[in-house]
Amino acid sequence: MQVKINGKPEEVQGTTVLDLLKAKNIDPQMVAVELNSTMLERDRLATTLVKEGDQLEFLFYMGGGR
């Protein structure tokens, strides 16, 4: 099915958000996920299904600064 991840169209298998993160080798503890403009709680990643046309944003935590 077709979804958008960080603004780019991608073809993915029917899955949960957590499965999608694992398939992309993204540690769920190091990313915040927005699905269709709604932030997902971490405890919902394993139960939230990704559907055709969904828009996901993966927001990564970064260290640094002075």
PyMOL Python script that loads the backbone (N, CA, C, O; Angstrom):
from pymol import cmd

cmd.read_pdbstr("""\
ATOM      1  N   MET A   1       0.837  -1.174   0.000  1.00  0.00           N
ATOM      2  CA  MET A   1       0.000   0.000   0.000  1.00  0.00           C
ATOM      3  C   MET A   1       0.885   1.241   0.000  1.00  0.00           C
ATOM      4  O   MET A   1       2.048   1.189   0.398  1.00  0.00           O
ATOM      5  N   GLN A   2       0.324   2.341  -0.446  1.00  0.00           N
ATOM      6  CA  GLN A   2       1.067   3.597  -0.565  1.00  0.00           C
ATOM      7  C   GLN A   2       0.807   4.477   0.654  1.00  0.00           C
ATOM      8  O   GLN A   2      -0.343   4.725   1.017  1.00  0.00           O
ATOM      9  N   VAL A   3       1.883   4.945   1.281  1.00  0.00           N
ATOM     10  CA  VAL A   3       1.813   5.906   2.383  1.00  0.00           C
ATOM     11  C   VAL A   3       2.884   6.962   2.143  1.00  0.00           C
ATOM     12  O   VAL A   3       3.730   6.812   1.262  1.00  0.00           O
ATOM     13  N   LYS A   4       2.840   8.025   2.929  1.00  0.00           N
ATOM     14  CA  LYS A   4       3.912   9.026   2.884  1.00  0.00           C
ATOM     15  C   LYS A   4       4.640   8.984   4.210  1.00  0.00           C
ATOM     16  O   LYS A   4       4.023   9.020   5.274  1.00  0.00           O
ATOM     17  N   ILE A   5       5.970   8.907   4.134  1.00  0.00           N
ATOM     18  CA  ILE A   5       6.813   8.938   5.324  1.00  0.00           C
ATOM     19  C   ILE A   5       7.748  10.120   5.192  1.00  0.00           C
ATOM     20  O   ILE A   5       8.556  10.186   4.266  1.00  0.00           O
ATOM     21  N   ASN A   6       7.634  11.052   6.124  1.00  0.00           N
ATOM     22  CA  ASN A   6       8.407  12.298   6.093  1.00  0.00           C
ATOM     23  C   ASN A   6       8.293  12.983   4.736  1.00  0.00           C
ATOM     24  O   ASN A   6       9.274  13.490   4.191  1.00  0.00           O
ATOM     25  N   GLY A   7       7.053  12.986   4.197  1.00  0.00           N
ATOM     26  CA  GLY A   7       6.757  13.696   2.952  1.00  0.00           C
ATOM     27  C   GLY A   7       7.064  12.949   1.674  1.00  0.00           C
ATOM     28  O   GLY A   7       6.787  13.457   0.587  1.00  0.00           O
ATOM     29  N   LYS A   8       7.637  11.738   1.774  1.00  0.00           N
ATOM     30  CA  LYS A   8       8.003  10.988   0.572  1.00  0.00           C
ATOM     31  C   LYS A   8       7.106   9.763   0.425  1.00  0.00           C
ATOM     32  O   LYS A   8       6.919   9.017   1.386  1.00  0.00           O
ATOM     33  N   PRO A   9       6.544   9.546  -0.773  1.00  0.00           N
ATOM     34  CA  PRO A   9       5.709   8.360  -0.987  1.00  0.00           C
ATOM     35  C   PRO A   9       6.537   7.081  -0.851  1.00  0.00           C
ATOM     36  O   PRO A   9       7.653   6.995  -1.363  1.00  0.00           O
ATOM     37  N   GLU A  10       5.983   6.104  -0.164  1.00  0.00           N
ATOM     38  CA  GLU A  10       6.641   4.805  -0.016  1.00  0.00           C
ATOM     39  C   GLU A  10       5.607   3.698  -0.115  1.00  0.00           C
ATOM     40  O   GLU A  10       4.447   3.870   0.261  1.00  0.00           O
ATOM     41  N   GLU A  11       6.040   2.584  -0.618  1.00  0.00           N
ATOM     42  CA  GLU A  11       5.216   1.383  -0.688  1.00  0.00           C
ATOM     43  C   GLU A  11       5.568   0.514   0.522  1.00  0.00           C
ATOM     44  O   GLU A  11       6.729   0.144   0.702  1.00  0.00           O
ATOM     45  N   VAL A  12       4.575   0.188   1.350  1.00  0.00           N
ATOM     46  CA  VAL A  12       4.812  -0.631   2.538  1.00  0.00           C
ATOM     47  C   VAL A  12       3.779  -1.751   2.589  1.00  0.00           C
ATOM     48  O   VAL A  12       2.736  -1.688   1.939  1.00  0.00           O
ATOM     49  N   GLN A  13       4.093  -2.768   3.373  1.00  0.00           N
ATOM     50  CA  GLN A  13       3.149  -3.858   3.606  1.00  0.00           C
ATOM     51  C   GLN A  13       2.177  -3.437   4.702  1.00  0.00           C
ATOM     52  O   GLN A  13       2.509  -2.599   5.541  1.00  0.00           O
ATOM     53  N   GLY A  14       0.975  -4.015   4.698  1.00  0.00           N
ATOM     54  CA  GLY A  14       0.015  -3.767   5.773  1.00  0.00           C
ATOM     55  C   GLY A  14       0.634  -4.172   7.097  1.00  0.00           C
ATOM     56  O   GLY A  14       1.053  -5.318   7.262  1.00  0.00           O
ATOM     57  N   THR A  15       0.696  -3.252   8.032  1.00  0.00           N
ATOM     58  CA  THR A  15       1.471  -3.486   9.243  1.00  0.00           C
ATOM     59  C   THR A  15       1.090  -2.494  10.328  1.00  0.00           C
ATOM     60  O   THR A  15       0.260  -1.610  10.116  1.00  0.00           O
ATOM     61  N   THR A  16       1.700  -2.650  11.484  1.00  0.00           N
ATOM     62  CA  THR A  16       1.544  -1.657  12.547  1.00  0.00           C
ATOM     63  C   THR A  16       2.669  -0.627  12.429  1.00  0.00           C
ATOM     64  O   THR A  16       3.639  -0.835  11.701  1.00  0.00           O
ATOM     65  N   VAL A  17       2.530   0.456  13.135  1.00  0.00           N
ATOM     66  CA  VAL A  17       3.567   1.478  13.134  1.00  0.00           C
ATOM     67  C   VAL A  17       4.871   0.892  13.689  1.00  0.00           C
ATOM     68  O   VAL A  17       5.944   1.159  13.149  1.00  0.00           O
ATOM     69  N   LEU A  18       4.786   0.099  14.757  1.00  0.00           N
ATOM     70  CA  LEU A  18       5.990  -0.501  15.339  1.00  0.00           C
ATOM     71  C   LEU A  18       6.681  -1.430  14.337  1.00  0.00           C
ATOM     72  O   LEU A  18       7.907  -1.405  14.224  1.00  0.00           O
ATOM     73  N   ASP A  19       5.919  -2.242  13.613  1.00  0.00           N
ATOM     74  CA  ASP A  19       6.513  -3.124  12.605  1.00  0.00           C
ATOM     75  C   ASP A  19       7.209  -2.316  11.512  1.00  0.00           C
ATOM     76  O   ASP A  19       8.269  -2.708  11.025  1.00  0.00           O
ATOM     77  N   LEU A  20       6.619  -1.201  11.134  1.00  0.00           N
ATOM     78  CA  LEU A  20       7.218  -0.338  10.115  1.00  0.00           C
ATOM     79  C   LEU A  20       8.539   0.245  10.616  1.00  0.00           C
ATOM     80  O   LEU A  20       9.521   0.293   9.876  1.00  0.00           O
ATOM     81  N   LEU A  21       8.560   0.688  11.881  1.00  0.00           N
ATOM     82  CA  LEU A  21       9.812   1.202  12.453  1.00  0.00           C
ATOM     83  C   LEU A  21      10.886   0.125  12.460  1.00  0.00           C
ATOM     84  O   LEU A  21      12.033   0.389  12.098  1.00  0.00           O
ATOM     85  N   LYS A  22      10.523  -1.089  12.868  1.00  0.00           N
ATOM     86  CA  LYS A  22      11.489  -2.196  12.904  1.00  0.00           C
ATOM     87  C   LYS A  22      12.010  -2.512  11.502  1.00  0.00           C
ATOM     88  O   LYS A  22      13.203  -2.759  11.327  1.00  0.00           O
ATOM     89  N   ALA A  23      11.126  -2.505  10.507  1.00  0.00           N
ATOM     90  CA  ALA A  23      11.530  -2.802   9.129  1.00  0.00           C
ATOM     91  C   ALA A  23      12.518  -1.758   8.610  1.00  0.00           C
ATOM     92  O   ALA A  23      13.345  -2.057   7.749  1.00  0.00           O
ATOM     93  N   LYS A  24      12.431  -0.539   9.130  1.00  0.00           N
ATOM     94  CA  LYS A  24      13.340   0.529   8.721  1.00  0.00           C
ATOM     95  C   LYS A  24      14.539   0.660   9.674  1.00  0.00           C
ATOM     96  O   LYS A  24      15.317   1.608   9.568  1.00  0.00           O
ATOM     97  N   ASN A  25      14.684  -0.293  10.604  1.00  0.00           N
ATOM     98  CA  ASN A  25      15.785  -0.284  11.584  1.00  0.00           C
ATOM     99  C   ASN A  25      15.814   0.999  12.403  1.00  0.00           C
ATOM    100  O   ASN A  25      16.877   1.573  12.642  1.00  0.00           O
ATOM    101  N   ILE A  26      14.630   1.443  12.834  1.00  0.00           N
ATOM    102  CA  ILE A  26      14.517   2.636  13.668  1.00  0.00           C
ATOM    103  C   ILE A  26      14.132   2.191  15.072  1.00  0.00           C
ATOM    104  O   ILE A  26      13.133   1.496  15.262  1.00  0.00           O
ATOM    105  N   ASP A  27      14.930   2.595  16.050  1.00  0.00           N
ATOM    106  CA  ASP A  27      14.658   2.285  17.449  1.00  0.00           C
ATOM    107  C   ASP A  27      13.457   3.121  17.911  1.00  0.00           C
ATOM    108  O   ASP A  27      13.527   4.349  17.889  1.00  0.00           O
ATOM    109  N   PRO A  28      12.359   2.482  18.328  1.00  0.00           N
ATOM    110  CA  PRO A  28      11.171   3.236  18.737  1.00  0.00           C
ATOM    111  C   PRO A  28      11.405   4.167  19.922  1.00  0.00           C
ATOM    112  O   PRO A  28      10.624   5.093  20.138  1.00  0.00           O
ATOM    113  N   GLN A  29      12.462   3.939  20.689  1.00  0.00           N
ATOM    114  CA  GLN A  29      12.773   4.819  21.814  1.00  0.00           C
ATOM    115  C   GLN A  29      13.478   6.102  21.363  1.00  0.00           C
ATOM    116  O   GLN A  29      13.606   7.047  22.141  1.00  0.00           O
ATOM    117  N   MET A  30      13.933   6.134  20.115  1.00  0.00           N
ATOM    118  CA  MET A  30      14.701   7.276  19.621  1.00  0.00           C
ATOM    119  C   MET A  30      13.924   8.141  18.632  1.00  0.00           C
ATOM    120  O   MET A  30      14.500   9.008  17.974  1.00  0.00           O
ATOM    121  N   VAL A  31      12.612   7.905  18.526  1.00  0.00           N
ATOM    122  CA  VAL A  31      11.817   8.630  17.538  1.00  0.00           C
ATOM    123  C   VAL A  31      10.431   8.918  18.107  1.00  0.00           C
ATOM    124  O   VAL A  31       9.874   8.119  18.858  1.00  0.00           O
ATOM    125  N   ALA A  32       9.892  10.068  17.737  1.00  0.00           N
ATOM    126  CA  ALA A  32       8.486  10.369  17.999  1.00  0.00           C
ATOM    127  C   ALA A  32       7.763  10.173  16.666  1.00  0.00           C
ATOM    128  O   ALA A  32       8.308  10.481  15.606  1.00  0.00           O
ATOM    129  N   VAL A  33       6.538   9.660  16.726  1.00  0.00           N
ATOM    130  CA  VAL A  33       5.805   9.362  15.493  1.00  0.00           C
ATOM    131  C   VAL A  33       4.519  10.175  15.457  1.00  0.00           C
ATOM    132  O   VAL A  33       3.739  10.202  16.408  1.00  0.00           O
ATOM    133  N   GLU A  34       4.331  10.836  14.319  1.00  0.00           N
ATOM    134  CA  GLU A  34       3.101  11.568  14.064  1.00  0.00           C
ATOM    135  C   GLU A  34       2.386  10.839  12.933  1.00  0.00           C
ATOM    136  O   GLU A  34       2.974  10.595  11.880  1.00  0.00           O
ATOM    137  N   LEU A  35       1.132  10.494  13.146  1.00  0.00           N
ATOM    138  CA  LEU A  35       0.325   9.805  12.138  1.00  0.00           C
ATOM    139  C   LEU A  35      -0.850  10.695  11.786  1.00  0.00           C
ATOM    140  O   LEU A  35      -1.691  11.000  12.632  1.00  0.00           O
ATOM    141  N   ASN A  36      -0.898  11.107  10.528  1.00  0.00           N
ATOM    142  CA  ASN A  36      -1.979  11.985  10.051  1.00  0.00           C
ATOM    143  C   ASN A  36      -2.172  13.185  10.981  1.00  0.00           C
ATOM    144  O   ASN A  36      -3.291  13.488  11.395  1.00  0.00           O
ATOM    145  N   SER A  37      -1.075  13.856  11.302  1.00  0.00           N
ATOM    146  CA  SER A  37      -1.039  15.083  12.109  1.00  0.00           C
ATOM    147  C   SER A  37      -1.362  14.880  13.590  1.00  0.00           C
ATOM    148  O   SER A  37      -1.615  15.851  14.303  1.00  0.00           O
ATOM    149  N   THR A  38      -1.357  13.628  14.058  1.00  0.00           N
ATOM    150  CA  THR A  38      -1.603  13.332  15.473  1.00  0.00           C
ATOM    151  C   THR A  38      -0.406  12.584  16.041  1.00  0.00           C
ATOM    152  O   THR A  38       0.014  11.562  15.499  1.00  0.00           O
ATOM    153  N   MET A  39       0.142  13.103  17.143  1.00  0.00           N
ATOM    154  CA  MET A  39       1.261  12.417  17.786  1.00  0.00           C
ATOM    155  C   MET A  39       0.764  11.120  18.420  1.00  0.00           C
ATOM    156  O   MET A  39      -0.282  11.097  19.069  1.00  0.00           O
ATOM    157  N   LEU A  40       1.521  10.042  18.227  1.00  0.00           N
ATOM    158  CA  LEU A  40       1.163   8.753  18.821  1.00  0.00           C
ATOM    159  C   LEU A  40       1.929   8.549  20.117  1.00  0.00           C
ATOM    160  O   LEU A  40       3.122   8.840  20.201  1.00  0.00           O
ATOM    161  N   GLU A  41       1.239   8.052  21.113  1.00  0.00           N
ATOM    162  CA  GLU A  41       1.903   7.655  22.349  1.00  0.00           C
ATOM    163  C   GLU A  41       2.712   6.393  22.050  1.00  0.00           C
ATOM    164  O   GLU A  41       2.292   5.556  21.251  1.00  0.00           O
ATOM    165  N   ARG A  42       3.852   6.261  22.684  1.00  0.00           N
ATOM    166  CA  ARG A  42       4.736   5.117  22.437  1.00  0.00           C
ATOM    167  C   ARG A  42       4.026   3.772  22.688  1.00  0.00           C
ATOM    168  O   ARG A  42       4.287   2.791  21.992  1.00  0.00           O
ATOM    169  N   ASP A  43       3.137   3.736  23.677  1.00  0.00           N
ATOM    170  CA  ASP A  43       2.459   2.477  23.984  1.00  0.00           C
ATOM    171  C   ASP A  43       1.397   2.097  22.954  1.00  0.00           C
ATOM    172  O   ASP A  43       0.805   1.023  23.051  1.00  0.00           O
ATOM    173  N   ARG A  44       1.149   2.962  21.972  1.00  0.00           N
ATOM    174  CA  ARG A  44       0.190   2.651  20.910  1.00  0.00           C
ATOM    175  C   ARG A  44       0.855   2.236  19.597  1.00  0.00           C
ATOM    176  O   ARG A  44       0.164   1.861  18.649  1.00  0.00           O
ATOM    177  N   LEU A  45       2.185   2.296  19.531  1.00  0.00           N
ATOM    178  CA  LEU A  45       2.884   1.976  18.278  1.00  0.00           C
ATOM    179  C   LEU A  45       2.605   0.540  17.813  1.00  0.00           C
ATOM    180  O   LEU A  45       2.464   0.291  16.616  1.00  0.00           O
ATOM    181  N   ALA A  46       2.526  -0.390  18.751  1.00  0.00           N
ATOM    182  CA  ALA A  46       2.345  -1.807  18.399  1.00  0.00           C
ATOM    183  C   ALA A  46       0.914  -2.139  18.011  1.00  0.00           C
ATOM    184  O   ALA A  46       0.669  -3.187  17.414  1.00  0.00           O
ATOM    185  N   THR A  47      -0.035  -1.270  18.337  1.00  0.00           N
ATOM    186  CA  THR A  47      -1.440  -1.578  18.054  1.00  0.00           C
ATOM    187  C   THR A  47      -2.065  -0.679  16.993  1.00  0.00           C
ATOM    188  O   THR A  47      -3.200  -0.909  16.577  1.00  0.00           O
ATOM    189  N   THR A  48      -1.334   0.340  16.555  1.00  0.00           N
ATOM    190  CA  THR A  48      -1.861   1.257  15.549  1.00  0.00           C
ATOM    191  C   THR A  48      -1.518   0.748  14.159  1.00  0.00           C
ATOM    192  O   THR A  48      -0.346   0.617  13.805  1.00  0.00           O
ATOM    193  N   LEU A  49      -2.551   0.461  13.374  1.00  0.00           N
ATOM    194  CA  LEU A  49      -2.353  -0.051  12.018  1.00  0.00           C
ATOM    195  C   LEU A  49      -2.081   1.087  11.046  1.00  0.00           C
ATOM    196  O   LEU A  49      -2.660   2.168  11.156  1.00  0.00           O
ATOM    197  N   VAL A  50      -1.192   0.831  10.094  1.00  0.00           N
ATOM    198  CA  VAL A  50      -0.916   1.764   9.010  1.00  0.00           C
ATOM    199  C   VAL A  50      -1.859   1.414   7.868  1.00  0.00           C
ATOM    200  O   VAL A  50      -1.963   0.256   7.464  1.00  0.00           O
ATOM    201  N   LYS A  51      -2.555   2.445   7.347  1.00  0.00           N
ATOM    202  CA  LYS A  51      -3.541   2.231   6.295  1.00  0.00           C
ATOM    203  C   LYS A  51      -3.153   2.988   5.023  1.00  0.00           C
ATOM    204  O   LYS A  51      -2.369   3.937   5.063  1.00  0.00           O
ATOM    205  N   GLU A  52      -3.708   2.556   3.914  1.00  0.00           N
ATOM    206  CA  GLU A  52      -3.497   3.198   2.611  1.00  0.00           C
ATOM    207  C   GLU A  52      -3.718   4.707   2.746  1.00  0.00           C
ATOM    208  O   GLU A  52      -4.735   5.149   3.281  1.00  0.00           O
ATOM    209  N   GLY A  53      -2.745   5.494   2.249  1.00  0.00           N
ATOM    210  CA  GLY A  53      -2.863   6.935   2.229  1.00  0.00           C
ATOM    211  C   GLY A  53      -2.449   7.636   3.511  1.00  0.00           C
ATOM    212  O   GLY A  53      -2.479   8.865   3.573  1.00  0.00           O
ATOM    213  N   ASP A  54      -2.062   6.879   4.540  1.00  0.00           N
ATOM    214  CA  ASP A  54      -1.619   7.505   5.791  1.00  0.00           C
ATOM    215  C   ASP A  54      -0.372   8.349   5.558  1.00  0.00           C
ATOM    216  O   ASP A  54       0.423   8.080   4.658  1.00  0.00           O
ATOM    217  N   GLN A  55      -0.222   9.379   6.392  1.00  0.00           N
ATOM    218  CA  GLN A  55       0.971  10.218   6.365  1.00  0.00           C
ATOM    219  C   GLN A  55       1.653  10.110   7.720  1.00  0.00           C
ATOM    220  O   GLN A  55       1.067  10.428   8.755  1.00  0.00           O
ATOM    221  N   LEU A  56       2.896   9.659   7.694  1.00  0.00           N
ATOM    222  CA  LEU A  56       3.672   9.487   8.921  1.00  0.00           C
ATOM    223  C   LEU A  56       4.850  10.441   8.919  1.00  0.00           C
ATOM    224  O   LEU A  56       5.469  10.688   7.883  1.00  0.00           O
ATOM    225  N   GLU A  57       5.148  10.965  10.080  1.00  0.00           N
ATOM    226  CA  GLU A  57       6.356  11.763  10.281  1.00  0.00           C
ATOM    227  C   GLU A  57       7.138  11.099  11.396  1.00  0.00           C
ATOM    228  O   GLU A  57       6.602  10.853  12.476  1.00  0.00           O
ATOM    229  N   PHE A  58       8.406  10.806  11.137  1.00  0.00           N
ATOM    230  CA  PHE A  58       9.303  10.262  12.145  1.00  0.00           C
ATOM    231  C   PHE A  58      10.198  11.409  12.601  1.00  0.00           C
ATOM    232  O   PHE A  58      10.981  11.943  11.815  1.00  0.00           O
ATOM    233  N   LEU A  59      10.082  11.780  13.855  1.00  0.00           N
ATOM    234  CA  LEU A  59      10.831  12.908  14.413  1.00  0.00           C
ATOM    235  C   LEU A  59      11.904  12.351  15.333  1.00  0.00           C
ATOM    236  O   LEU A  59      11.606  11.775  16.379  1.00  0.00           O
ATOM    237  N   PHE A  60      13.161  12.530  14.930  1.00  0.00           N
ATOM    238  CA  PHE A  60      14.278  11.924  15.646  1.00  0.00           C
ATOM    239  C   PHE A  60      14.832  12.853  16.696  1.00  0.00           C
ATOM    240  O   PHE A  60      14.938  14.062  16.486  1.00  0.00           O
ATOM    241  N   TYR A  61      15.187  12.273  17.837  1.00  0.00           N
ATOM    242  CA  TYR A  61      15.830  13.025  18.911  1.00  0.00           C
ATOM    243  C   TYR A  61      17.310  13.158  18.559  1.00  0.00           C
ATOM    244  O   TYR A  61      17.959  12.191  18.161  1.00  0.00           O
ATOM    245  N   MET A  62      17.826  14.371  18.713  1.00  0.00           N
ATOM    246  CA  MET A  62      19.230  14.607  18.402  1.00  0.00           C
ATOM    247  C   MET A  62      19.887  15.323  19.573  1.00  0.00           C
ATOM    248  O   MET A  62      19.319  16.241  20.165  1.00  0.00           O
ATOM    249  N   GLY A  63      21.078  14.888  19.885  1.00  0.00           N
ATOM    250  CA  GLY A  63      21.851  15.553  20.920  1.00  0.00           C
ATOM    251  C   GLY A  63      22.730  16.615  20.304  1.00  0.00           C
ATOM    252  O   GLY A  63      22.823  16.732  19.082  1.00  0.00           O
ATOM    253  N   GLY A  64      23.353  17.362  21.132  1.00  0.00           N
ATOM    254  CA  GLY A  64      24.290  18.352  20.606  1.00  0.00           C
ATOM    255  C   GLY A  64      24.096  19.692  21.282  1.00  0.00           C
ATOM    256  O   GLY A  64      23.491  19.795  22.349  1.00  0.00           O
ATOM    257  N   GLY A  65      24.610  20.688  20.651  1.00  0.00           N
ATOM    258  CA  GLY A  65      24.549  22.025  21.221  1.00  0.00           C
ATOM    259  C   GLY A  65      25.826  22.362  21.937  1.00  0.00           C
ATOM    260  O   GLY A  65      26.833  21.661  21.836  1.00  0.00           O
ATOM    261  N   ARG A  66      25.759  23.436  22.650  1.00  0.00           N
ATOM    262  CA  ARG A  66      26.967  23.873  23.356  1.00  0.00           C
ATOM    263  C   ARG A  66      26.809  23.724  24.830  1.00  0.00           C
ATOM    264  O   ARG A  66      27.728  24.044  25.585  1.00  0.00           O
TER     265      ARG A  66
END
""", "prot")
cmd.dss("prot")
cmd.show_as("cartoon", "prot")
cmd.util.cbc("prot")
cmd.orient("prot")
